[in-house]
């Protein structure tokens, strides 16, 4: 078993390799290293550049080997896992909290804006694909075929770069769009619940999961009476708006007037009975309907975020690439 990061580095044989730069060995108990690789000039993703035209963003690959994280009875000397991940890495942001455009090493504002308009490669992880076989003293894939460390890193880098285009990225973009749309829907139906029924959620409710019925609370609302029934001003106004919209639609579409409807609207007592039945029904069922829609949107948001690496809560949908 390897005991030091230097031993893993030698197994990957990256000394003086022009494609892979700035190799840094892990310290402490972790055995591994990180290495950087620049993106090609003709790549779809355009990294931001400094005033001198030097690219600021490169691909950072991290390689880890640590059998101590696994139960000893599961360790196989022929298949010690190699963990890898690759991601975009800003050399400037690694040493600075933000951007100082007066600094010559900082990417220019123009190149940062231009870079945001290009499709950025997606971060990837590789667990269970590659191993080190200590009996063969060689790196192997999940089929047991030997390969070099450079071949492994080349595969990771190429797969990372391929995420900027193709059917898979279009699929990711579609799912990311669902995430943004569901977030907008969640905000809208929360607003509708507050305005139409003057209801919200208790402080114990968590925005990151579906809401429970008991978490709905009544906000401060001005009470009004209609035909002796007391309800909040918001519910009565909502009821009136729905009735008005129904009659407008009937007038514009030419819906036929059924005899039962004519009998109800022409009889004040029957009309009062209908109002006294439907108004409480709306006050009770309306918030539950909105709650059901909210929870389905929250579940959709969960699913879409977990299935699209292009989702970024800090970026606008138009900038997902």
N, C-alpha and C positions, 0 to 999 in steps of 0.2 A: 504494500500500500504506500501511496505517496504520503510523505510527512511534511513537505514544504511546497510552497507555491512555485519555487524555482524548478522543482521536478516536473510539475505539470506544464510549465512553460517550455521546458526542453522537449516534452512529448509532443507539443504542438509545432516546434521547430519554426519559430517566427523571427529569428535573429536576422537583422538586416533585410527584411522583406519590404520592398518599396510600397506595397499596398496597405500594410498595417503599421501604424505609427503609435508612438507614445504608450508603449506597453508598461502597465503598472501592476506590480504584484500585490495581492491581498496580504494584509498583515493579521496577526493574531491567530486564532484557531482556524479561520476559514482558509481553505486552500484554493487559490484561483488567481485570476488576473483580468484586467480590462485592457482593451486595445481599441484604437480609433481607425476608421477608414473613411477617406473623403469620398463624396459623391462625384460622379463623372460630370464633366461640364455640359454634356448633352442630355443629362438626366431630366425627366419631366419636372421634378421638384428643384426649385432654384433656391439654394440657401442664401440668407442675407449676407452681405459682404461689408467689409470695413471700408474706410476712405481709400485705402490702398488697393482695394479690389480683392482682398483675401477672404475666402469663404469662412464664415463664423461657425456654421453648423456642420457637423460631421456625424457619421454613424458610430455609435459607441456599442461595442460588443463586450459582454461580461461572461466569463467562463468560470464555473465553480465545480470543485470536486471535494466532497466532504462526506465520506461514508459514516462518520460518527453520528450523523443525523438520522441514520436508519438503525433499526434493531439489529444487533450483531448476528442473530441467527438468519437474517435475510440477506446478509452481505455475501455476494458471490464474486470471487476474485476474477472471474471471467466477464462479469458485467457490473462494474462499479459505475453508477450513473454519472454522466457529465451534464450539468445544467448550464444552459446558455440563454441569454436574452440580448436583444438588439433594440436600440432606440435612437431617436435624434438627440444630439447633444450640442448645446450651445457653449462654445468655449468661453464666451464673455460672461454669460449668465452663471456659469459654474463658479466664477470668482466674484460676481457682483450681484446685488439684490435686484437691481433694475437696470435700465439703460441710461447711460450718460453720453449723449451724442457729441459732447465736447471732447470726449476721450477718443484718441486716434484708434484705439483697439476696439471701439464699440461699433456695431453694425450701424449703417446709416438709416435714417428714417425711411428714405425712399426704397432701399433694398428690403427693409422689413415689410413694408406695405406690399411690394411686388412679390415677395416670398409667400405672403399670406394668400395670394391669389393663385398659387400653384398647388397641385395635389401633393400633400405631404405623405411620406411613407409611414406605415403603421408600425407601432412597437410590437415585437413578437417575442415569444418564449419557446424554448425547446426543452422539454422534460420527458425522458423516456425514449428519446430517439437515438442518442449516442452514449457509448460506454467506453471504459478503458479495460482492456483484457490484459491482466497482469501476467497470465501464463504465456500469452503471445507477445507481451510487451508492445501492444499496439492498440490504437483507437479502432473501434468497430461501430457499425450501425445496429439497428434493432434486428437485422437479419443475420448478424454475425460477420458481415463482410468488412474487411480491413480497409481503412482509408486514412489519409493524413489529416493533421490538424488544420492545414491550410484549406483542404477540401471542405471540411466542416464549416469553417468560417466563410468560405466562398458561397456555400449553399445558403447559410443564414443571411448573408448580405444580399444575394440575388433574390431570395424569397422576400426579404424586406423591401427591396426596390420594386418588385412586381406588384406590391400592394398599391402602387400609384395609379394603376390602370386595370382595365379588364372587367369582365362580368362580375367578379367577386366584389370589386370596389363599387360598382354601380348598385349592387345589392346592399352593400353596407350603407351607401348614401341614402337609399330608399328607406332603410330601417332607421337611420339617424333622423330622417325627415319625420318619421312617425314619432320619434322621441320629442322633437321640437313641437310638433302639432299637439301631442298629448299634454305637454306642459302648458301650452296656450289654452287648451281645453280645460285643464284643471283650474287655472286661474279664472277662466270665464265662469265656470259653474260654481265656484266658490263665491264669486261676485254675485251671480244670480241668486244663490241661496240666501245671501245677506240682504240683497235689495228686495227680492220678491217675498221672502218669508221672515226676514229679520232674524236669521239664525246663523250660528257659526260653530266653532269647535272649541272644546275646553283646552286649557293650557297643557293638560296631560296628553292630548292627542299628538301624534308624531306624523309630520308631513311625509315621511319617507315610506309609509306603509298605508294600506287601505284603512279607512276610518270605521269605527264601530258606531252602532246606533246610539249607545249611551253617551258617546262623546259629543253629540250634537247638543248645543246649549242655545237658549233663547237670549238674544241680545236685547238691550233696552229698546222698547218700542212703545209708541203712543197707541193706546187702545181706542177703538171706535165701536159703535153699535150699528148693526144693520138688521132691521126687523126684530130687535130685541136680542140678537146674538152678538156677543162681545168678541171681537178679534182684533189683532193688531192692524194698524193702519196699512202696513205693507201688504198683508194678506188680502184685505178688502180691495185695495187698489189693484193688486194682481188679478183678483177674481174679476173685477170690472173690466180690466184690459183684455182678459181672455174672452169674456162675453162680447166685448166690442169687436175684437178681431174676428170672432166667429160670425157675427152679423155682417161685417164688411166682406168677408170671404163669400158668404152666402149671396150677398148682393152682387159681387163682381162675377161670380161663377154661375149664377142663376140656379142654385140648388132648388129642387122642388120643395114646397112647403107641405109637410105631411100633416094630416088631420090632427094627430096627437099633439104635435108642436103648436098648431094653431089653437087647440083647445087649452093648452097650458098658458100660452102667452095672452090669451084672451080672458083668462079667469084669474083675477088677483089672488084668490086663496090658493089655487094650484101653483101659481108662480111663486108665492111665498113659501110653499112647502118645498118646491124644487130648490130654491135658494138656501133654505135652512138645512137641506140635506147635502147639497153639493159644496157649499162653502166650508163646513167642517171637514168634509172629505178632502177638499183641496188643501186645507190647512194641515191635515194629518199626513196625507199621502204624497203631497207635492215635495216636501223635503226628503222623503224616503226615495222617491224617484230620482231626484238630483243626487242623493247619496250613492245610489246604485250606479249612476253614470260616472260619478267621480271615482269610485273604486275601480271601475273597469278601465278608466283612463290611467289611473295610477298603476294598475297591473300592466297595461300596455306600455307605459313609460319604463317600468322595470325591465320588461322583456326586450324592448328596443335598445335600451342602454347597454344591456348585457350582451347583445348580439351584434352591436356595431362599434368597432374600435374608432370610428370616425366621430363619434359623439363627443362634444366638448361643451360643458356647461358655460364656459367663459367665452365661447365664440358664437358668432351669429351663424345661422344656418347657411347663409350664402357663402361662408368662408370655410366650409368643410372640405372644399377641394373637389 
